[in-house]
């Protein structure tokens, strides 16, 4: 179990959410990822770079997990078997495929993605099954934090309501009122513009949603 307060987050999760916040500050999808050892030593970091305000725009392939995984040198392919990919959001088909091909055998993700989440592919083919992936997620403590970030971003950036945000609210009904309130007031947008650290923001989200928890592992 992971604590709901920032100081209780294990180090890989803190860095993953810092990366997600960097993406939000850049005007992009707030998704972050790190690759760490089994003991929790962070080796590689990445965040979504598809959209970056005032910075050269990325491509459709510039996803957080992909950027973290592609930093693993080929010389460490065998060592990568004992690495863990931490992602603030359940990996999409692209990033799940990158995980499989990287030889990393462990995945931990915070928030469920009802729209593009692809961990169900773990048993899709004999090749993937042979990887014997160890998957932990979603996190009932950290998932709502990621859900608030992502839903706020979608509501703020897209003028037409998207099916994706309704899927997030269905998975995390306890965040709906908070997201709408913060989105209308621009609370997160101002915090990003002011370059505030993410720790106090994570604690504010946890305090605002109270004891409500999101989907847990295996739910």
C-alpha positions in Angstrom: 0.0 0.0 0.0 1.2 3.5 -0.8 0.4 6.4 1.5 -1.8 9.2 0.3 0.5 12.0 1.4 3.4 13.2 -0.7 6.1 12.4 1.9 4.7 8.8 2.0 5.2 8.2 -1.8 8.1 5.9 -2.5 10.8 7.7 -4.5 10.0 6.2 -7.9 6.4 7.4 -7.6 7.5 10.9 -6.5 9.7 11.2 -9.6 7.0 9.8 -11.9 4.5 12.4 -10.7 7.1 15.1 -10.9 7.5 14.1 -14.6 3.7 14.2 -15.1 3.6 17.7 -13.6 6.4 18.8 -15.9 4.3 17.6 -18.8 1.3 19.6 -17.5 3.5 22.7 -17.0 4.6 22.4 -20.7 0.9 22.3 -21.8 0.9 18.6 -22.5 -0.8 15.4 -21.3 0.1 15.0 -17.6 1.7 11.6 -17.7 5.0 10.7 -16.2 7.2 7.5 -16.0 10.4 6.3 -14.5 12.5 3.2 -14.8 13.9 2.0 -11.5 15.7 -1.0 -10.0 13.8 -3.4 -7.9 15.2 -1.7 -4.8 13.7 1.6 -6.0 16.7 3.4 -7.4 15.5 5.6 -10.3 17.6 5.2 -13.4 15.6 6.8 -16.2 12.8 9.4 -16.4 10.3 10.6 -19.0 7.1 12.5 -19.6 4.6 13.0 -22.4 6.1 15.4 -25.0 3.4 15.3 -27.7 2.3 18.9 -26.9 4.8 21.4 -25.4 3.8 25.1 -25.1 6.6 27.3 -26.4 8.8 24.3 -27.2 9.2 22.3 -30.3 6.2 20.1 -30.7 6.6 16.4 -30.5 5.0 13.5 -32.4 2.2 11.1 -31.7 4.8 8.7 -30.4 6.3 11.0 -27.7 4.7 9.2 -24.8 6.1 9.2 -21.2 6.8 5.5 -20.9 8.4 5.3 -24.3 10.8 8.1 -23.4 11.8 6.5 -20.2 12.3 3.0 -21.7 14.2 4.1 -24.8 17.0 5.4 -22.5 18.0 1.9 -21.5 21.2 1.0 -23.3 21.2 -2.2 -25.3 24.2 -3.3 -23.2 21.8 -3.4 -20.2 19.1 -5.5 -21.9 19.6 -8.5 -19.5 19.9 -6.2 -16.5 16.6 -4.6 -17.6 14.8 -7.8 -16.6 15.1 -6.6 -13.0 13.9 -3.1 -13.7 10.5 -1.7 -12.9 8.6 0.7 -15.1 6.5 3.1 -13.0 3.9 5.0 -14.9 1.3 7.5 -13.5 -1.2 6.1 -16.0 -1.9 2.6 -17.3 0.2 2.2 -20.5 -1.4 2.5 -23.9 -0.8 0.0 -26.7 2.4 1.9 -27.9 3.9 2.0 -24.4 2.9 -1.5 -23.4 4.6 -2.7 -26.6 7.7 -0.7 -25.7 7.7 -2.3 -22.3 7.6 -5.8 -23.8 10.4 -5.1 -26.3 12.6 -3.3 -23.7 12.9 -6.5 -21.7 11.7 -4.8 -18.5 9.6 -7.4 -16.8 7.9 -5.4 -14.0 5.2 -2.7 -14.4 3.6 -0.5 -11.7 0.9 2.0 -12.8 -1.1 4.4 -10.7 -4.2 5.3 -12.6 -6.5 3.1 -14.7 -7.1 4.3 -18.3 -10.5 3.1 -19.4 -10.0 4.6 -22.8 -6.5 3.4 -24.0 -5.1 1.3 -21.1 -3.6 -1.9 -22.6 -2.4 -4.1 -19.8 -4.9 -6.7 -21.0 -2.4 -7.4 -23.8 -0.2 -9.2 -21.2 -1.7 -12.5 -22.4 -2.4 -11.5 -26.0 0.4 -13.5 -27.7 2.8 -16.3 -26.9 5.7 -13.8 -27.3 4.2 -11.5 -24.6 3.2 -14.4 -22.3 6.8 -15.7 -22.4 7.9 -12.4 -20.8 6.0 -13.4 -17.7 5.3 -9.7 -16.8 4.7 -8.8 -13.2 2.0 -6.1 -13.2 0.9 -4.1 -10.2 -1.9 -1.6 -10.6 -4.0 0.4 -10.5 -3.1 2.1 -7.2 -6.2 3.0 -5.1 -4.2 5.7 -3.4 -2.4 7.3 -6.4 -4.8 6.6 -9.1 -7.2 9.5 -8.1 -4.3 12.0 -8.2 -3.5 11.0 -11.8 -7.2 11.1 -12.7 -7.6 14.6 -11.4 -4.6 15.8 -13.4 -5.7 14.2 -16.6 -9.4 15.1 -16.4 -8.5 18.7 -15.6 -6.2 18.8 -18.6 -8.8 17.4 -20.9 -11.5 19.8 -19.7 -9.2 22.8 -19.9 -7.7 22.1 -23.4 -10.6 20.6 -25.4 -13.7 22.6 -26.0 -15.9 19.6 -26.8 -16.5 17.1 -24.0 -14.7 13.9 -24.8 -15.6 10.3 -24.1 -12.3 9.9 -22.4 -13.0 12.2 -19.5 -16.4 10.5 -18.9 -14.5 7.3 -18.7 -12.2 8.8 -16.1 -15.2 10.0 -14.0 -16.8 6.5 -14.3 -13.6 4.9 -12.9 -13.1 7.6 -10.3 -16.6 9.1 -9.4 -15.3 10.8 -6.3 -13.2 13.3 -8.3 -15.9 14.6 -10.6 -17.0 17.6 -8.5 -13.4 18.5 -7.6 -12.2 18.4 -11.2 -15.1 20.6 -12.4 -14.5 23.1 -9.6 -10.8 23.3 -10.1 -11.1 23.4 -13.8 -13.5 26.3 -13.7 -11.3 28.2 -11.3 -8.1 27.4 -13.1 -6.4 26.3 -9.9 -4.0 23.7 -11.5 -3.4 25.9 -14.5 -2.3 28.8 -12.2 -0.1 26.4 -10.1 1.6 25.3 -13.3 2.1 28.8 -14.5 3.6 29.8 -11.2 6.0 26.8 -11.4 4.8 25.4 -8.1 6.2 22.0 -6.9 3.9 19.1 -7.2 4.1 17.8 -3.6 1.7 20.3 -2.1 -0.7 19.9 -5.0 -0.8 16.1 -4.5 -1.6 16.7 -0.9 -4.3 19.2 -1.7 -5.9 16.6 -4.1 -5.7 13.9 -1.4 -7.3 16.3 1.2 -10.0 17.4 -1.2 -11.2 13.9 -2.2 -10.9 12.6 1.4 -11.0 8.9 2.1 -12.4 8.1 -1.3 -10.2 5.7 -3.2 -10.0 4.7 -6.8 -9.9 1.2 -8.3 -7.4 -1.1 -6.8 -5.2 -3.8 -8.2 -7.2 -6.5 -9.8 -10.5 -4.6 -9.7 
